[in-house]
């Protein structure tokens, strides 16, 4: 039988949810970095800098994972 090319909605919504968390992180990371850079003499400078960099890096990784998940749902690639 011929297989129908349909989007797997369950995987699509998982990818969209990942993209929404990435969007939140895309705003939160630079905000924390700007707080850290605005007061370098503060004792929270290093922790805010590390957390801001980590959240920004996580946002980029989550964007790639979200796009990959959405593409997998459209092209019917099942995850093991």
N, CA, C and O atoms as a CHARMM CRD file, in Angstrom:
* protein
*
  320
    1    1 UNK  N      0.82300  -1.18900   0.00000 PROA 1      0.00000
    2    1 UNK  CA     0.00000   0.00000   0.00000 PROA 1      0.00000
    3    1 UNK  C      0.86100   1.24500   0.00000 PROA 1      0.00000
    4    1 UNK  O      1.99400   1.23700   0.48300 PROA 1      0.00000
    5    2 UNK  N      0.32300   2.28700  -0.53500 PROA 2      0.00000
    6    2 UNK  CA     1.02700   3.55200  -0.58500 PROA 2      0.00000
    7    2 UNK  C      0.89700   4.27400   0.75800 PROA 2      0.00000
    8    2 UNK  O     -0.19100   4.39600   1.32100 PROA 2      0.00000
    9    3 UNK  N      2.03300   4.74100   1.24400 PROA 3      0.00000
   10    3 UNK  CA     2.03200   5.43500   2.52700 PROA 3      0.00000
   11    3 UNK  C      1.65000   6.89900   2.31600 PROA 3      0.00000
   12    3 UNK  O      2.14800   7.56300   1.40700 PROA 3      0.00000
   13    4 UNK  N      0.75800   7.38300   3.17500 PROA 4      0.00000
   14    4 UNK  CA     0.34100   8.78000   3.07400 PROA 4      0.00000
   15    4 UNK  C      1.38600   9.68300   3.69500 PROA 4      0.00000
   16    4 UNK  O      1.96100   9.36100   4.73400 PROA 4      0.00000
   17    5 UNK  N      1.62800  10.80800   3.05700 PROA 5      0.00000
   18    5 UNK  CA     2.56600  11.79500   3.59100 PROA 5      0.00000
   19    5 UNK  C      1.79200  12.80600   4.42100 PROA 5      0.00000
   20    5 UNK  O      1.24700  13.77800   3.89800 PROA 5      0.00000
   21    6 UNK  N      1.75500  12.56000   5.70900 PROA 6      0.00000
   22    6 UNK  CA     1.05900  13.45700   6.62000 PROA 6      0.00000
   23    6 UNK  C      1.98900  13.84800   7.74600 PROA 6      0.00000
   24    6 UNK  O      2.89200  13.09900   8.11900 PROA 6      0.00000
   25    7 UNK  N      1.75900  15.01600   8.27300 PROA 7      0.00000
   26    7 UNK  CA     2.55400  15.50600   9.39000 PROA 7      0.00000
   27    7 UNK  C      2.09600  14.82600  10.67200 PROA 7      0.00000
   28    7 UNK  O      0.90100  14.76200  10.96200 PROA 7      0.00000
   29    8 UNK  N      3.05800  14.32100  11.43400 PROA 8      0.00000
   30    8 UNK  CA     2.75800  13.73100  12.73200 PROA 8      0.00000
   31    8 UNK  C      2.56200  14.87400  13.73200 PROA 8      0.00000
   32    8 UNK  O      3.52600  15.52100  14.14200 PROA 8      0.00000
   33    9 UNK  N      1.32500  15.11100  14.11300 PROA 9      0.00000
   34    9 UNK  CA     0.99300  16.27800  14.92900 PROA 9      0.00000
   35    9 UNK  C      1.59000  16.20800  16.33200 PROA 9      0.00000
   36    9 UNK  O      1.92600  17.23800  16.91500 PROA 9      0.00000
   37   10 UNK  N      1.72200  15.00900  16.87000 PROA 10     0.00000
   38   10 UNK  CA     2.28400  14.86600  18.21100 PROA 10     0.00000
   39   10 UNK  C      3.74500  15.32500  18.22600 PROA 10     0.00000
   40   10 UNK  O      4.16100  16.04100  19.13700 PROA 10     0.00000
   41   11 UNK  N      4.51200  14.92000  17.23500 PROA 11     0.00000
   42   11 UNK  CA     5.91400  15.33200  17.14700 PROA 11     0.00000
   43   11 UNK  C      6.00400  16.81300  16.78400 PROA 11     0.00000
   44   11 UNK  O      6.89500  17.51500  17.26100 PROA 11     0.00000
   45   12 UNK  N      5.08800  17.29000  15.94400 PROA 12     0.00000
   46   12 UNK  CA     5.08200  18.70600  15.57000 PROA 12     0.00000
   47   12 UNK  C      4.87200  19.59900  16.78700 PROA 12     0.00000
   48   12 UNK  O      5.56900  20.60100  16.94300 PROA 12     0.00000
   49   13 UNK  N      3.92300  19.25200  17.64900 PROA 13     0.00000
   50   13 UNK  CA     3.67600  20.05800  18.84300 PROA 13     0.00000
   51   13 UNK  C      4.85500  20.00100  19.81200 PROA 13     0.00000
   52   13 UNK  O      5.13500  20.97400  20.51300 PROA 13     0.00000
   53   14 UNK  N      5.54900  18.85600  19.85000 PROA 14     0.00000
   54   14 UNK  CA     6.75000  18.75400  20.68000 PROA 14     0.00000
   55   14 UNK  C      7.82400  19.71300  20.16300 PROA 14     0.00000
   56   14 UNK  O      8.50800  20.36400  20.95300 PROA 14     0.00000
   57   15 UNK  N      7.97200  19.80100  18.84700 PROA 15     0.00000
   58   15 UNK  CA     8.93500  20.72300  18.25700 PROA 15     0.00000
   59   15 UNK  C      8.55800  22.17600  18.48300 PROA 15     0.00000
   60   15 UNK  O      9.42500  23.01200  18.73700 PROA 15     0.00000
   61   16 UNK  N      7.27400  22.48100  18.39200 PROA 16     0.00000
   62   16 UNK  CA     6.81700  23.85100  18.62800 PROA 16     0.00000
   63   16 UNK  C      7.03600  24.24200  20.08800 PROA 16     0.00000
   64   16 UNK  O      7.40900  25.37800  20.38100 PROA 16     0.00000
   65   17 UNK  N      6.80300  23.29100  21.00800 PROA 17     0.00000
   66   17 UNK  CA     7.03600  23.56400  22.42400 PROA 17     0.00000
   67   17 UNK  C      8.52400  23.83200  22.68300 PROA 17     0.00000
   68   17 UNK  O      8.87500  24.71200  23.46800 PROA 17     0.00000
   69   18 UNK  N      9.37900  23.07500  22.02600 PROA 18     0.00000
   70   18 UNK  CA    10.82200  23.30000  22.16100 PROA 18     0.00000
   71   18 UNK  C     11.20100  24.68000  21.62900 PROA 18     0.00000
   72   18 UNK  O     12.03500  25.36700  22.21700 PROA 18     0.00000
   73   19 UNK  N     10.59000  25.08300  20.52100 PROA 19     0.00000
   74   19 UNK  CA    10.87700  26.39700  19.94900 PROA 19     0.00000
   75   19 UNK  C     10.39600  27.52400  20.86600 PROA 19     0.00000
   76   19 UNK  O     11.03900  28.57100  20.94600 PROA 19     0.00000
   77   20 UNK  N      9.27600  27.31900  21.55500 PROA 20     0.00000
   78   20 UNK  CA     8.78900  28.34000  22.48100 PROA 20     0.00000
   79   20 UNK  C      9.72700  28.50500  23.67000 PROA 20     0.00000
   80   20 UNK  O      9.98900  29.62700  24.10300 PROA 20     0.00000
   81   21 UNK  N     10.23600  27.39000  24.20200 PROA 21     0.00000
   82   21 UNK  CA    11.21300  27.48200  25.28800 PROA 21     0.00000
   83   21 UNK  C     12.50000  28.14200  24.79900 PROA 21     0.00000
   84   21 UNK  O     13.13700  28.89200  25.53900 PROA 21     0.00000
   85   22 UNK  N     12.87600  27.86400  23.56100 PROA 22     0.00000
   86   22 UNK  CA    14.07200  28.50500  23.00600 PROA 22     0.00000
   87   22 UNK  C     13.85100  30.00500  22.85200 PROA 22     0.00000
   88   22 UNK  O     14.76200  30.79500  23.09900 PROA 22     0.00000
   89   23 UNK  N     12.64900  30.40200  22.44500 PROA 23     0.00000
   90   23 UNK  CA    12.34200  31.82400  22.31100 PROA 23     0.00000
   91   23 UNK  C     12.41900  32.53200  23.65800 PROA 23     0.00000
   92   23 UNK  O     12.93200  33.64700  23.75100 PROA 23     0.00000
   93   24 UNK  N     11.91300  31.88900  24.68800 PROA 24     0.00000
   94   24 UNK  CA    12.00600  32.45200  26.03700 PROA 24     0.00000
   95   24 UNK  C     13.46600  32.58900  26.45200 PROA 24     0.00000
   96   24 UNK  O     13.86000  33.60100  27.03200 PROA 24     0.00000
   97   25 UNK  N     14.26300  31.57600  26.15500 PROA 25     0.00000
   98   25 UNK  CA    15.68000  31.62300  26.50200 PROA 25     0.00000
   99   25 UNK  C     16.42900  32.66000  25.68800 PROA 25     0.00000
  100   25 UNK  O     17.39800  33.24500  26.17300 PROA 25     0.00000
  101   26 UNK  N     15.99300  32.89900  24.44800 PROA 26     0.00000
  102   26 UNK  CA    16.63800  33.90400  23.61100 PROA 26     0.00000
  103   26 UNK  C     16.48400  35.30500  24.19300 PROA 26     0.00000
  104   26 UNK  O     17.32800  36.16700  23.95100 PROA 26     0.00000
  105   27 UNK  N     15.43500  35.54200  24.94700 PROA 27     0.00000
  106   27 UNK  CA    15.26300  36.83200  25.60300 PROA 27     0.00000
  107   27 UNK  C     15.91300  36.86100  26.98300 PROA 27     0.00000
  108   27 UNK  O     16.50100  37.86900  27.37500 PROA 27     0.00000
  109   28 UNK  N     15.80900  35.76100  27.71400 PROA 28     0.00000
  110   28 UNK  CA    16.28400  35.73700  29.08300 PROA 28     0.00000
  111   28 UNK  C     17.81700  35.77700  29.17000 PROA 28     0.00000
  112   28 UNK  O     18.36000  36.44300  30.05200 PROA 28     0.00000
  113   29 UNK  N     18.51700  35.08300  28.27900 PROA 29     0.00000
  114   29 UNK  CA    19.97600  35.04900  28.30400 PROA 29     0.00000
  115   29 UNK  C     20.61000  36.42500  28.12600 PROA 29     0.00000
  116   29 UNK  O     21.41500  36.82500  28.96700 PROA 29     0.00000
  117   30 UNK  N     20.28000  37.16700  27.06300 PROA 30     0.00000
  118   30 UNK  CA    20.86400  38.50200  26.90300 PROA 30     0.00000
  119   30 UNK  C     20.46600  39.49600  27.99700 PROA 30     0.00000
  120   30 UNK  O     21.23600  40.40300  28.31500 PROA 30     0.00000
  121   31 UNK  N     19.28300  39.33700  28.56700 PROA 31     0.00000
  122   31 UNK  CA    18.88700  40.21800  29.66900 PROA 31     0.00000
  123   31 UNK  C     19.80300  39.99500  30.86900 PROA 31     0.00000
  124   31 UNK  O     20.26200  40.95300  31.49000 PROA 31     0.00000
  125   32 UNK  N     20.07000  38.72700  31.19500 PROA 32     0.00000
  126   32 UNK  CA    20.98500  38.43300  32.29600 PROA 32     0.00000
  127   32 UNK  C     22.39800  38.92200  31.98700 PROA 32     0.00000
  128   32 UNK  O     23.09300  39.41600  32.87500 PROA 32     0.00000
  129   33 UNK  N     22.82200  38.78500  30.73700 PROA 33     0.00000
  130   33 UNK  CA    24.15600  39.28200  30.35800 PROA 33     0.00000
  131   33 UNK  C     24.23900  40.79800  30.48500 PROA 33     0.00000
  132   33 UNK  O     25.26300  41.32800  30.91600 PROA 33     0.00000
  133   34 UNK  N     23.17200  41.49900  30.11500 PROA 34     0.00000
  134   34 UNK  CA    23.20300  42.96200  30.23500 PROA 34     0.00000
  135   34 UNK  C     23.21100  43.39300  31.70000 PROA 34     0.00000
  136   34 UNK  O     23.84200  44.39000  32.05100 PROA 34     0.00000
  137   35 UNK  N     22.50500  42.64000  32.56300 PROA 35     0.00000
  138   35 UNK  CA    22.58400  42.92900  33.99800 PROA 35     0.00000
  139   35 UNK  C     24.00300  42.72700  34.51200 PROA 35     0.00000
  140   35 UNK  O     24.49800  43.52200  35.31200 PROA 35     0.00000
  141   36 UNK  N     24.65200  41.66700  34.05400 PROA 36     0.00000
  142   36 UNK  CA    26.01600  41.38700  34.51200 PROA 36     0.00000
  143   36 UNK  C     26.97900  42.46400  34.02400 PROA 36     0.00000
  144   36 UNK  O     27.81200  42.93300  34.80000 PROA 36     0.00000
  145   37 UNK  N     26.88700  42.86800  32.75200 PROA 37     0.00000
  146   37 UNK  CA    27.81200  43.84600  32.20300 PROA 37     0.00000
  147   37 UNK  C     27.53900  45.26900  32.69200 PROA 37     0.00000
  148   37 UNK  O     28.41400  46.12900  32.59700 PROA 37     0.00000
  149   38 UNK  N     26.34900  45.52700  33.20900 PROA 38     0.00000
  150   38 UNK  CA    26.05300  46.88300  33.68000 PROA 38     0.00000
  151   38 UNK  C     26.74000  47.19800  35.01000 PROA 38     0.00000
  152   38 UNK  O     27.00900  48.36000  35.31300 PROA 38     0.00000
  153   39 UNK  N     27.02200  46.15900  35.80400 PROA 39     0.00000
  154   39 UNK  CA    27.68000  46.37500  37.10100 PROA 39     0.00000
  155   39 UNK  C     28.79500  45.34700  37.30100 PROA 39     0.00000
  156   39 UNK  O     28.61200  44.38100  38.04200 PROA 39     0.00000
  157   40 UNK  N     29.94800  45.53800  36.65000 PROA 40     0.00000
  158   40 UNK  CA    31.01900  44.53800  36.78500 PROA 40     0.00000
  159   40 UNK  C     31.66200  44.48600  38.17300 PROA 40     0.00000
  160   40 UNK  O     32.31700  43.49700  38.50400 PROA 40     0.00000
  161   41 UNK  N     31.49200  45.51800  38.98100 PROA 41     0.00000
  162   41 UNK  CA    32.08900  45.49600  40.32300 PROA 41     0.00000
  163   41 UNK  C     31.21400  44.76200  41.33700 PROA 41     0.00000
  164   41 UNK  O     31.63800  44.54100  42.47100 PROA 41     0.00000
  165   42 UNK  N     30.01100  44.38600  40.94600 PROA 42     0.00000
  166   42 UNK  CA    29.08900  43.68200  41.82900 PROA 42     0.00000
  167   42 UNK  C     29.60200  42.26500  42.09500 PROA 42     0.00000
  168   42 UNK  O     30.28000  41.68200  41.24900 PROA 42     0.00000
  169   43 UNK  N     29.28100  41.71200  43.26800 PROA 43     0.00000
  170   43 UNK  CA    29.73800  40.36000  43.59600 PROA 43     0.00000
  171   43 UNK  C     29.00400  39.28900  42.78000 PROA 43     0.00000
  172   43 UNK  O     29.48300  38.15900  42.69100 PROA 43     0.00000
  173   44 UNK  N     27.87000  39.61600  42.19200 PROA 44     0.00000
  174   44 UNK  CA    27.13000  38.65900  41.36000 PROA 44     0.00000
  175   44 UNK  C     27.52800  38.73200  39.89000 PROA 44     0.00000
  176   44 UNK  O     26.85100  38.15000  39.04200 PROA 44     0.00000
  177   45 UNK  N     28.60300  39.42900  39.57700 PROA 45     0.00000
  178   45 UNK  CA    29.02600  39.59800  38.18500 PROA 45     0.00000
  179   45 UNK  C     29.33500  38.25600  37.52100 PROA 45     0.00000
  180   45 UNK  O     28.79500  37.94700  36.45900 PROA 45     0.00000
  181   46 UNK  N     30.19400  37.47000  38.13900 PROA 46     0.00000
  182   46 UNK  CA    30.60900  36.18400  37.54700 PROA 46     0.00000
  183   46 UNK  C     29.44200  35.19500  37.45900 PROA 46     0.00000
  184   46 UNK  O     29.24900  34.59700  36.40100 PROA 46     0.00000
  185   47 UNK  N     28.64700  34.99500  38.53300 PROA 47     0.00000
  186   47 UNK  CA    27.52600  34.05300  38.39400 PROA 47     0.00000
  187   47 UNK  C     26.51200  34.47300  37.32700 PROA 47     0.00000
  188   47 UNK  O     26.02200  33.62500  36.58200 PROA 47     0.00000
  189   48 UNK  N     26.19100  35.75800  37.24200 PROA 48     0.00000
  190   48 UNK  CA    25.25200  36.22100  36.21600 PROA 48     0.00000
  191   48 UNK  C     25.83400  36.05100  34.81800 PROA 48     0.00000
  192   48 UNK  O     25.11500  35.71400  33.87600 PROA 48     0.00000
  193   49 UNK  N     27.12400  36.28400  34.68700 PROA 49     0.00000
  194   49 UNK  CA    27.78400  36.12800  33.40200 PROA 49     0.00000
  195   49 UNK  C     27.76700  34.67100  32.95500 PROA 49     0.00000
  196   49 UNK  O     27.48300  34.38500  31.79200 PROA 49     0.00000
  197   50 UNK  N     28.06300  33.76400  33.85200 PROA 50     0.00000
  198   50 UNK  CA    28.07400  32.33400  33.52800 PROA 50     0.00000
  199   50 UNK  C     26.66500  31.84700  33.20800 PROA 50     0.00000
  200   50 UNK  O     26.46700  31.13000  32.22700 PROA 50     0.00000
  201   51 UNK  N     25.69300  32.22600  34.02100 PROA 51     0.00000
  202   51 UNK  CA    24.31100  31.78800  33.79100 PROA 51     0.00000
  203   51 UNK  C     23.76800  32.37700  32.48600 PROA 51     0.00000
  204   51 UNK  O     23.08600  31.68400  31.73100 PROA 51     0.00000
  205   52 UNK  N     24.06500  33.64300  32.22200 PROA 52     0.00000
  206   52 UNK  CA    23.60400  34.26700  30.98100 PROA 52     0.00000
  207   52 UNK  C     24.19700  33.61000  29.74900 PROA 52     0.00000
  208   52 UNK  O     23.50200  33.40100  28.75500 PROA 52     0.00000
  209   53 UNK  N     25.48800  33.28400  29.81100 PROA 53     0.00000
  210   53 UNK  CA    26.12100  32.59700  28.68000 PROA 53     0.00000
  211   53 UNK  C     25.55000  31.19700  28.48900 PROA 53     0.00000
  212   53 UNK  O     25.32400  30.76200  27.35900 PROA 53     0.00000
  213   54 UNK  N     25.31600  30.49300  29.59600 PROA 54     0.00000
  214   54 UNK  CA    24.76700  29.13700  29.51000 PROA 54     0.00000
  215   54 UNK  C     23.35100  29.14900  28.92800 PROA 54     0.00000
  216   54 UNK  O     23.01600  28.30400  28.09800 PROA 54     0.00000
  217   55 UNK  N     22.52500  30.09500  29.35500 PROA 55     0.00000
  218   55 UNK  CA    21.15900  30.17600  28.84000 PROA 55     0.00000
  219   55 UNK  C     21.15700  30.56700  27.37000 PROA 55     0.00000
  220   55 UNK  O     20.33800  30.06600  26.59900 PROA 55     0.00000
  221   56 UNK  N     22.06300  31.45400  26.97100 PROA 56     0.00000
  222   56 UNK  CA    22.14500  31.84300  25.55700 PROA 56     0.00000
  223   56 UNK  C     22.58300  30.67100  24.68600 PROA 56     0.00000
  224   56 UNK  O     22.04100  30.46400  23.60100 PROA 56     0.00000
  225   57 UNK  N     23.56400  29.90400  25.16100 PROA 57     0.00000
  226   57 UNK  CA    24.01500  28.72800  24.41100 PROA 57     0.00000
  227   57 UNK  C     22.90300  27.67700  24.35000 PROA 57     0.00000
  228   57 UNK  O     22.70200  27.03700  23.31800 PROA 57     0.00000
  229   58 UNK  N     22.18700  27.50600  25.45900 PROA 58     0.00000
  230   58 UNK  CA    21.09000  26.54600  25.48600 PROA 58     0.00000
  231   58 UNK  C     19.98400  26.95400  24.50300 PROA 58     0.00000
  232   58 UNK  O     19.35200  26.09400  23.89000 PROA 58     0.00000
  233   59 UNK  N     19.75500  28.24800  24.35800 PROA 59     0.00000
  234   59 UNK  CA    18.72700  28.72600  23.43200 PROA 59     0.00000
  235   59 UNK  C     19.07700  28.36800  21.98800 PROA 59     0.00000
  236   59 UNK  O     18.20800  27.95800  21.21900 PROA 59     0.00000
  237   60 UNK  N     20.33800  28.52300  21.62700 PROA 60     0.00000
  238   60 UNK  CA    20.75700  28.19300  20.26400 PROA 60     0.00000
  239   60 UNK  C     20.61000  26.69600  20.01400 PROA 60     0.00000
  240   60 UNK  O     20.11700  26.28400  18.96300 PROA 60     0.00000
  241   61 UNK  N     21.03600  25.88500  20.97500 PROA 61     0.00000
  242   61 UNK  CA    20.91900  24.43500  20.83000 PROA 61     0.00000
  243   61 UNK  C     19.45700  24.01600  20.73700 PROA 61     0.00000
  244   61 UNK  O     19.10300  23.15600  19.93000 PROA 61     0.00000
  245   62 UNK  N     18.60200  24.62900  21.57000 PROA 62     0.00000
  246   62 UNK  CA    17.17700  24.28900  21.53400 PROA 62     0.00000
  247   62 UNK  C     16.52600  24.70400  20.22300 PROA 62     0.00000
  248   62 UNK  O     15.60700  24.03300  19.75400 PROA 62     0.00000
  249   63 UNK  N     16.98900  25.80200  19.62400 PROA 63     0.00000
  250   63 UNK  CA    16.44700  26.21000  18.32300 PROA 63     0.00000
  251   63 UNK  C     16.74600  25.14400  17.26800 PROA 63     0.00000
  252   63 UNK  O     15.86400  24.77700  16.49200 PROA 63     0.00000
  253   64 UNK  N     17.98400  24.64700  17.23700 PROA 64     0.00000
  254   64 UNK  CA    18.33700  23.61400  16.27400 PROA 64     0.00000
  255   64 UNK  C     17.54900  22.33200  16.52600 PROA 64     0.00000
  256   64 UNK  O     17.07100  21.70100  15.58300 PROA 64     0.00000
  257   65 UNK  N     17.41100  21.94400  17.79300 PROA 65     0.00000
  258   65 UNK  CA    16.65100  20.73400  18.11200 PROA 65     0.00000
  259   65 UNK  C     15.17600  20.88700  17.74700 PROA 65     0.00000
  260   65 UNK  O     14.55700  19.94700  17.24800 PROA 65     0.00000
  261   66 UNK  N     14.61500  22.06900  17.99400 PROA 66     0.00000
  262   66 UNK  CA    13.21000  22.31300  17.65500 PROA 66     0.00000
  263   66 UNK  C     12.97000  22.27100  16.16500 PROA 66     0.00000
  264   66 UNK  O     11.98700  21.68700  15.70900 PROA 66     0.00000
  265   67 UNK  N     13.86200  22.88700  15.39400 PROA 67     0.00000
  266   67 UNK  CA    13.71900  22.86000  13.93500 PROA 67     0.00000
  267   67 UNK  C     13.85200  21.43500  13.41800 PROA 67     0.00000
  268   67 UNK  O     13.11000  21.02700  12.52500 PROA 67     0.00000
  269   68 UNK  N     14.80500  20.66600  13.97800 PROA 68     0.00000
  270   68 UNK  CA    14.98400  19.28000  13.54900 PROA 68     0.00000
  271   68 UNK  C     13.74200  18.44700  13.87400 PROA 68     0.00000
  272   68 UNK  O     13.31600  17.62500  13.06300 PROA 68     0.00000
  273   69 UNK  N     13.16600  18.65700  15.05400 PROA 69     0.00000
  274   69 UNK  CA    11.96800  17.90900  15.44300 PROA 69     0.00000
  275   69 UNK  C     10.79200  18.25000  14.53500 PROA 69     0.00000
  276   69 UNK  O     10.03500  17.36500  14.13800 PROA 69     0.00000
  277   70 UNK  N     10.63900  19.51700  14.20900 PROA 70     0.00000
  278   70 UNK  CA     9.55100  19.92200  13.31500 PROA 70     0.00000
  279   70 UNK  C      9.74500  19.31400  11.92400 PROA 70     0.00000
  280   70 UNK  O      8.78800  18.84400  11.30900 PROA 70     0.00000
  281   71 UNK  N     10.97900  19.32600  11.43300 PROA 71     0.00000
  282   71 UNK  CA    11.24700  18.73800  10.11800 PROA 71     0.00000
  283   71 UNK  C     11.02600  17.22800  10.13700 PROA 71     0.00000
  284   71 UNK  O     10.52300  16.66500   9.16500 PROA 71     0.00000
  285   72 UNK  N     11.39800  16.56700  11.23900 PROA 72     0.00000
  286   72 UNK  CA    11.15500  15.12800  11.36000 PROA 72     0.00000
  287   72 UNK  C      9.66000  14.81600  11.33300 PROA 72     0.00000
  288   72 UNK  O      9.24600  13.80200  10.77100 PROA 72     0.00000
  289   73 UNK  N      8.85300  15.68300  11.93700 PROA 73     0.00000
  290   73 UNK  CA     7.40900  15.43500  11.94500 PROA 73     0.00000
  291   73 UNK  C      6.81700  15.60400  10.54400 PROA 73     0.00000
  292   73 UNK  O      5.86200  14.91700  10.18500 PROA 73     0.00000
  293   74 UNK  N      7.37600  16.50500   9.76900 PROA 74     0.00000
  294   74 UNK  CA     6.84800  16.73500   8.42400 PROA 74     0.00000
  295   74 UNK  C      7.25800  15.64300   7.44600 PROA 74     0.00000
  296   74 UNK  O      6.51100  15.32100   6.52100 PROA 74     0.00000
  297   75 UNK  N      8.43200  15.07700   7.64600 PROA 75     0.00000
  298   75 UNK  CA     8.93100  14.08200   6.70200 PROA 75     0.00000
  299   75 UNK  C      8.85200  12.66100   7.26000 PROA 75     0.00000
  300   75 UNK  O      9.51100  11.75400   6.75200 PROA 75     0.00000
  301   76 UNK  N      8.04600  12.46900   8.30600 PROA 76     0.00000
  302   76 UNK  CA     7.71800  11.16300   8.88100 PROA 76     0.00000
  303   76 UNK  C      8.94100  10.36500   9.30000 PROA 76     0.00000
  304   76 UNK  O      8.99800   9.16100   9.04900 PROA 76     0.00000
  305   77 UNK  N      9.90100  10.98900   9.91900 PROA 77     0.00000
  306   77 UNK  CA    11.02900  10.25800  10.49300 PROA 77     0.00000
  307   77 UNK  C     10.68200   9.95700  11.93600 PROA 77     0.00000
  308   77 UNK  O     10.54700  10.86500  12.75500 PROA 77     0.00000
  309   78 UNK  N     10.53800   8.68300  12.24200 PROA 78     0.00000
  310   78 UNK  CA    10.17400   8.27900  13.59000 PROA 78     0.00000
  311   78 UNK  C     11.41900   8.21500  14.45200 PROA 78     0.00000
  312   78 UNK  O     12.45900   7.70900  14.02900 PROA 78     0.00000
  313   79 UNK  N     11.30300   8.73900  15.68100 PROA 79     0.00000
  314   79 UNK  CA    12.41700   8.66900  16.62700 PROA 79     0.00000
  315   79 UNK  C     12.36800   7.33800  17.33400 PROA 79     0.00000
  316   79 UNK  O     11.29800   6.83200  17.67500 PROA 79     0.00000
  317   80 UNK  N     13.54900   6.77400  17.54900 PROA 80     0.00000
  318   80 UNK  CA    13.63000   5.47300  18.20000 PROA 80     0.00000
  319   80 UNK  C     13.48400   5.58800  19.68900 PROA 80     0.00000
  320   80 UNK  O     13.52900   4.57900  20.39300 PROA 80     0.00000
